[in-house]
């Protein structure tokens, strides 16, 4: 009997040891998988925004039109009525949601690249600002993450400042997409919206304008630091008209996350792009990133390259009801000089050689 008990105890001890070993293996595997799951969540969070940016508006427009022809037509009618009633809301700064801006998905989005926001000077809540964002890149991913979400804590770094990222007005004619954009504090980049925010929305407003626009996106490629700015003076005129300070902002790494086919000037491809830019407002680019499951394949997921957005020192402007061309040229030159200085001061911190020069076109 004692022999049986001893043997049974031995088996239990052996079983306990095996269970402990199995648990250790399980925790080890879980830890490894957690790292992989974290990375996949980052990839998915970035992909959902890329797809939203590219196809959400068109897809929802098609679904809305189709719904009119089904038994659910009443839903489409109600949404269409809401669209008519709410049509001018984007022009008044939209309908931002702190809940949406603080979604966990944006933190995964931030960590994928990663993206960071660098503050060099305070922005006073008693002033309004126009931040010129450079370069455009393919999608302006740094601008979106830093100013349309709280992933990089823009509200803590600039307390009391309300950022509004300005983008194509056509996006706000698309059902559902317009609601998604407005929830992040994104607004149309047109005169009516900017006039309203800088004159009828109090102080502490910061409008982020990607100055280079579609033309700049056409020259976006890894290893290139160039901005389309020399003849872009409309934002300076608006700043002087409202007495809003100009803030140069440069995003190191914005051009590194996608590769695109660059069409030479005079080629048929560049001709098509310019026609789209002139009549529709955007220029179609042939670009690619990595695949969803592998960085060795092509796809729509951007490459995970660091993006660092540096917000420079504000340039104080006077309020001029009717700024002259001489006034505009003066402050534009000051802005260009400040942007180049900002680039030169920070370029070596983010992997660029001392000899790198910012090309201003």
N, C-alpha and C positions, 0 to 999 in steps of 0.2 A: 504493500500500500504506500509506504514512504517513498519507494522507488518511483511509483507512478506519479505521486505528487511532485517529486523533484523533477521528473521528466516534463510534467505539465508546466511547472514554473519556468523551466528552461525554454519551453516553446513560447510562453508568454513574453519572456524577456527578449527572445529572438524576434517575436512579432512586434513588440514595442519598439525595438531597435529599427526594424524594417519600416514601421509606420513613421518614426521620426525621420528616417532617411528619406522616405517618400515625400514627407511634408517639406523638408529642406529643398528637395529637388523641385517641388511644386512652386514654392516661393521664388526659387531661382528662375524658373521658367516664366512665372508671372511677371517678375521684374523685367526680364528681357522683353516679354511681349508688351509690357506697358510702354516701354520706350518706342517700340514699333507702332503701337496704337496711337501714341502721342504724335508721331510723325505723320501717320495717315490722316489724323484729325486735322493737322495743320494743312496738309495737301487739300483735303476736302473743303476746308474753310476758305481757302484761296480760290479753288475752282468754282465754288458756288457764287462768289462775287464776280469772277470773270464771266461766267455764263449769264449772270443777271445783267451785267453791263452790256454784253453782246446780243443776247437773244430774248431776255425777259419781256421787254416792251413789245417786240413784234409778236412773240408767242401769245401774250395776253390779249393783244389786239385781235388776232385771228380767233382766239377762243371766244372773245366777246361777240364778234360778228357771227360766229357759228351758233352761239347760244340764242341769238335773236331768232334763229330758224328752228328752235327746238321747243319742247314743252316747258322748258325753263326760261322762256323769253322774258318773263316778268323780272327775273333777277338782272338780266342784261339791261332792261329798261330802267330799273331802279338805280343801277350803277351809272348808267348814262346820264340820268337826271342829276345824280350826285356830282358827276364830272362837270356838267354845265354850271351847277351852283358853286362848285369849288374851283372853277377855272383860274381865277386870279390869285389864289392863295400862294402859289410859288413866287409870284412877283412881290409878295410882302414878306419874304423870308421863309415861307413854308411852314411846316408844322413839325418841329423837331421833337424827338422823344428821347429823354435821357435813358429810358429803359432799353431802347434799341441801341443807342450809342454805347451802352455798357454790356452788351451781350458778350458771353464768354467766347463766342466764335471769333470775335475780333482779336482776342488775345492769342488764339491759335494762329490767326492771320498774321499778327505781328511777329510771332516767334518763328514762323516758317522762314522768313528771309534772313535775319530778323530786321525789323524797322525800329529806328529810334528818332526821337525829336530832341534837338539841342537848342537850348535857350541861351542867347548871348546878352540880351538886354530886357528890361522890364517893359511891358506895354501898359500905359496908364489907362484906367477905366474912364477917365474924363475925355479921352480922345477917341476918334474913329480911325480905322486903318485900312489900307489896301496893301495886302501882301502879294508881291509878284513871285509866283512859284516857277522855278526853273530846275531842270528842263522838263518838258512835257513827258518824255518817254513814250511808250506805246499807250499806256492806260492811266498814267499818273497815280500809280499804286501808293506811293509814299504820301502824296497829297490826301488821298482818300483815308488812309489809315490814321494819319496824324491829326487831321482836322475834321473828319466826319465820324470818328469814333473816339472813345476814351481809352483806347488800348495803350496809347503812349502818354496818357494823363495830361492832355493839353489844357484842361480846365484847372488842374492843380499847378501847372507850370506858369500859366497866364490867368490867374484868378480874376474873375469879373469880366473876362473877355469872351464874347460870343463869336465863334468862328463860323463863317459861311463859305463853303467851297462852291465856287461858281462853275457851272458846266453848260453844255449846249441846251438852249431853250427847247429844242425839239424833243428832248427826253421827257419833258413834262407834259407832252401831249399824248404820251403812251399810258394806257390804263395799267394800274397796279405798280408799274415801274416808278411812276411819279410819286406814289405814296411811300415807296421804299426809299427813294432818294430824299424826299423831304424829311423823313424820320431821322435821317442822319445830319440834318442841317445843310443840305445841298440845295442850291437855288440856281435859277437861270442866269447866265452871264449876258444880260442885256441892260440897256440904259435905264429902263423903268425900275427894274429890281434894285440896281445899285443906287439910283437916286433915292428910292424909298428907304433903303437900309441906312444910308448915310445922312438922311435929312429928317426922317419921320420915325425913327426907331430908337431914339435916344443916343447915348454914347456907349463906348465899350464894344462896338461892332468891328469885326475884322473880316473883310471880304478877301478870300484867297482866289486870285485870278491866275490861271496858267497862261501867262502872257504869250508864249510862243505858239500856242494852239495847234491846229492841224498841220500847219506848215512845218512846225518844229518836229512833230512826230514823224514826218517823212524822212528825216535825217537821223532818227534815233538808232543807234547801234552800239554794241559793247565797245568800250575803250575810247569813245568819243565824248568830249565835253564841249558842246557847242550850243548856243542859245540864239533864237530868232528874236531880236530885240531892237536893232538899230532903227527901224522905221515903225516900231510899235509904240505909239505915244498917246493913244486914247485913254489908257488907264491913268496916265499922268494928268491929262486934262480933267478927268473926273475927280482926281484927288485934289487938284487946285480949286475946282469949282465948289467942292464941299469942305475944303480945309482938312482933308483926311491925310494923315501921315503915310508916307510910302515906306514899306519894309521889304528890302531885298531878302529873298529866301532861296537857298540852293540845296538841292537834294542829291547828295553824292550816291552813286550806285543806281539811280533811276533808269539809266540807259542800259544797265547790265543784265536786266532780268528777262529780256526777250531778244531774239535775233530776227532780223527782217531782211527781205530782199530790197535792196536800194536800187531804184531806177534812176539812171543818169538823166540829167537835164536834156530835153529834146527827144527823149525816147517816148514810144507810144504809151508805156506804162506810166511815166510821169505825167503825160498829157491827160490820161484818164483820171489820175489822182487829183490833178489841179481842177479839172472840170467838176468832180464831186465836191471838192473843197469850195469852189466858187458858188455852185448852185444849191448844195445841200448843207454845207457847213462843216462837213468832216471829210477826211481823206482816207479811203480804204487802204490798208496796209497788208502786205503778205508777210506774216510773221509766224514764229513758232517758239514754243518753250519746250518743256519736257513732257513726258507721258504721265498718266495718272499713277501707274504702278512702277515705273522705272525711269530713272534720269537718263538712261541710254537711248530712249525712244523720243520721238517728236510728239508734241501735243499742245494743249492750250494752257497747261499749268506753267507759270513763270519759273525760271531758274531761281534757286534759293541763294541769292546774292544779297549781301547787306545793303540796306538803304538807310542813309543818315540824312535827315532834313535839318539844316541849320538855319534858324531864324535870326536875321541880322539886326543891326541898329536902325531904329526908325529915323526917317528923314522928315523933319518937321516942315510942313508946308503952310503957307498963308491961305486964307479963304478969299478967292478972287471970283467974283460973279461972272466976269467975262475975261478969262485968262488969255493973254496975247500969245502968238506963236513964239515970241521971244521968251516969255515966261515958261511955256511948255518945254521948249528946247533946253533952257537952263536947268530945270529940275529933272528932265530926262537924262541929261548928261551927268548930273549928280547921282542919279539912280544907277546908271551904268557903271560909273566909277566905284560906287559903294558895293555893287554886286561883284565886280572883279576883285576888289579888295577882300570881300568876304570869302570868295573862292580861294584866293592866294593864302589867306590866313589859316585855312582849315584843310587844304588839299593833302598835305603830308600826313595828317592825322588819320586819314581814311584811305591810305594805300596808294596815293598818287605821288609821283616824283616831284621834286622841287622845280624841275624844268617844265612841268605841265602848264599849259596856257589855256585859259578859257577863251574860246572862239566866239566872238560876238558878231552875228550876221544881221 
